[in-house]
Structures are given as structure tokens and as C-alpha cells.
Amino acid sequence: MEHDIYCKQRQLFYCQFPNFFSDFEDLEYALYDVMELPKEKIDEIYYASNILWQIFLKVGKQFKHLTAEQLVALGIRSEMIPYIGLDYLQQQSILARFDFICTEDGNIKCLELNGETPFLVQETFEMNDQLCQHFQLVNPNDVTALHKTLSGALFAAMHYLDDVKKPTIVITGKTAQQDYEEYCQVQFLKTCVPFDIEYVPIDKLIIFSEDTPDAKRGLYTPSMDRIDILYRPAHPVEFIIDDLSPDGERIGLQLLDLVKDRQLAIINAPAAYVLQSKILLWLIWERKNDPLLFTAEERAAITKYMLPTFISAEPFLADGVPYVKKPVYSREGNTVEIYASNGSKTNGSAYNHYDDNLFIYQQYVEMPSINIQQADGFHSKKWLIGSFIADNRACGLSCRVGNQITEWDSHWLAVGYKAVLLK
């Protein structure tokens, strides 16, 4: 009976938002609840996010000084080398998300940065507020930061294109039939852009790599409007470089050539590809004590909020410490493996699509557990916090709930805190 009431209440709540993907086929995705965190913990997560963001940007900027051989050795695809210096927006990435573990003993540890095309955007900046209001908690997230960062990116993109007047701006992604989660996120972000912007499914975009009798070189909509700015919030650069036309042409590289020649601006800029790489976790840890690179506050933050990370498992095996093996480019827990202190594999993700990557090895920290209610009863799950950066500051939290490795089938849980009543 209790679960029947829960199901009815959940359905009544989420049916108010038909443009939100509350459920997948067999997955009760959006939980009907709010994780209540102390305000002090939220403030610390935001502090950690802000200072780590400055650290990641600082190290990411160093890539433009490296040789091609050094870049390849750090896991950068050779095809990307001509483009990673294209950094024309107000930040190397205008929207990014840290993943943090809040350990049982009160520590906050950064697992990684999703620096290119992070998901959970609609959940964080629209639905979190709705659930907090519903359960009478304070929403810690600030959607104005998202609006401001998108507006600034569009102006910066226009300037990159020699201050083009009345640009044609397109937002792209998969159709609702192809990927409903991605479609809803793209449509939500479309409403956050303060310009006239057209949605075009990604498989409907038309590219001309050179002038033809029918069209000048460029990217076009199906109605043959030449696109000036392309916002691709769900299609990362590491996918673009492998995009092929039906006849096998490298259309992704052709698109990046348009950007390099200032015939097109994409958001994020190609330089954000660097921030998506987990190799930054190792580079930062390697230089954590360098006073020439990091301030005293930054060095303290690295020690406090980051995890030991190496490009070999040897340091962990020597010290008898469990660790995680991760590809430098991967998403949704794909191709992640967990190892015990003796080097034996204890868990691995269900999917292994990134096994051709360079790998990093990060100290394993157990995620905390939480009991969540679903239609079929209560379940004990692991949870981690996603912390968004927009407008160059921490501005939004979301909780993902799942298994020991957080994969595509995790759940989303809103985050809030109790209001402080003044006496």
C-alpha cells in the first residue's frame, strides 16, 4: 500500500513536466525525493568546485605549449592537434561538471571533471528547483549563471567570426526517437539561449567542405541556411573527430576545419577537448607541490579534495592501496575497472567502448550509501554529487544514485537544504 501511494504521488508530480525525461524504458530515472545536505557541506562543495576549476583551467592552458609528440603521449588524438588551440570563448569550457564523493567520514573528493558536454543540466537547473519547492527545501542552484554563460559564449563566438551581424545560430543533438534524454536536455538549453536559435537534428546538418555551384563552403540547415554558430551540448569533440558521412568522408574533421578557418564557431570551442581528458587528474597530482604553478591555497586544495592519480598502478600496488583504472576519455562509467589492494580486479563496468585509450589509475574511495524508494520498494544504492560550473563559478548541484560504478542506468536525485529561520 505504501509503495502504491508513492507511485501515485510520483506520477502526479512528474506528469506536470511532459518535457522532462523522468523515466527510461525500464528505469525509474528521476527519484521522487530530495537529498537534504547541510548548508555548510553545500558551501564546501562549491568552494572545492571553484578552486579546482581554476586549477584545471591553469593546467589545461599549458597544453598549447606542448609539442605534437608530447600531446600524443598524453592521450590527445593526433587528429585533434591542429584544433585544440582554438580557444575563442570566455572560458575553455562554458559549462562543465565535477563529480565528487562525500565520504562517510566527511571528506569531499573529486573523481573527475566532465569538461566538454556534461549531462544532468535540465535536472540541475530546472527540476531541482521544482522538487525543492515541492518538499519545502531551499534550492542551492542558480539558473542565471547558465543563462549568463550561454549569452557570453554567443557574443564571443560572434566576435570570433569577425563580429558577424545577425548570425544564424543552431542547436543540435539527437531526435526524441533516437535519444529522449539527450533531446530533452537540448530543448531545455534552447530555452536558456537569449537569441533566436533553431533546433536541427544532428543527422540533418549538411556540410560542404569546399565551394560548389550549389553552395559556398560551410555548414547548412536542411533549408540551406548557412550556419554561423553551432551549439552542440550533447555531441562532444571526441565524437566529432570520428564522424563520417555515409560514403566514409571525415565530415567531423571537415567541420573542425571550418572552425579553424573562421567559417563556423562551435560551442564549446575545440579547446574544451583538453578539459574532458582525465589525464589532467594525473598532471595536477604530479605538480601538486609546485609553487611556480600553484598558489598555497591551490596546493592545499589539491591535497584536500583530489585523489592520488598516476599513469601506472605500481604506486598503489607498492603501498597495498585499492585503485580504479579509467580511460582518459570515457563517459558514464564506461570501461572503468576497480582493483583491490593486491591488484585483483573486483568490479568493472558493463560496457567497454574505450579500451583503446590511454589509462590513468586513481586511488579508490568508497562511495557512501543511501536508501532510496522506488516503485518496487526500498533499495540501498551508492551516491555521488555532480557540481556544475557556469559563468566561471560553481552554481548547481545534482546527485546521481547507482552502483559501485556510476553508469548510464543510475538515478537522479535532487539536492536541497533546510532554510535557516532567524530568531
Secondary structure, DSSP 8 states (H G I E B T S, - for coil): -HHHHHHHHHHHHHTT-TTS----SS---EEEEEEE--HHHHHHHHHHHHHHHHHHHHHHHGGGGS-HHHHHHTT--GGGTTTTT---SSSS-SEEEEEEEE-TTS-EEEEEEE-SS-S-HHIIIIIHHHHHHHTT-B----HHHHHHHHHHHHHHHHHHTTS-SS--EEEEE--TTT-HHHHHHHHHHHHT-SS--EEEEGGG-EEESS--SS--SEEE-TT--B-SEEE-TTS-HHHHTT---TT---HHHHHHHHHHTTS-EEES-TTHHHHH-THHHHHHHHTTT-TTTS-HHHHHHHHHHS--EESSSHHHHHHT--EEEEESS--TTTT-EEE-TTS-EEEE-S----TTS-EEEEE-----EEEEEETTEEEEEEEEEEEEEETTEEEEEEEEEESSS--TT-EEEEEEB------
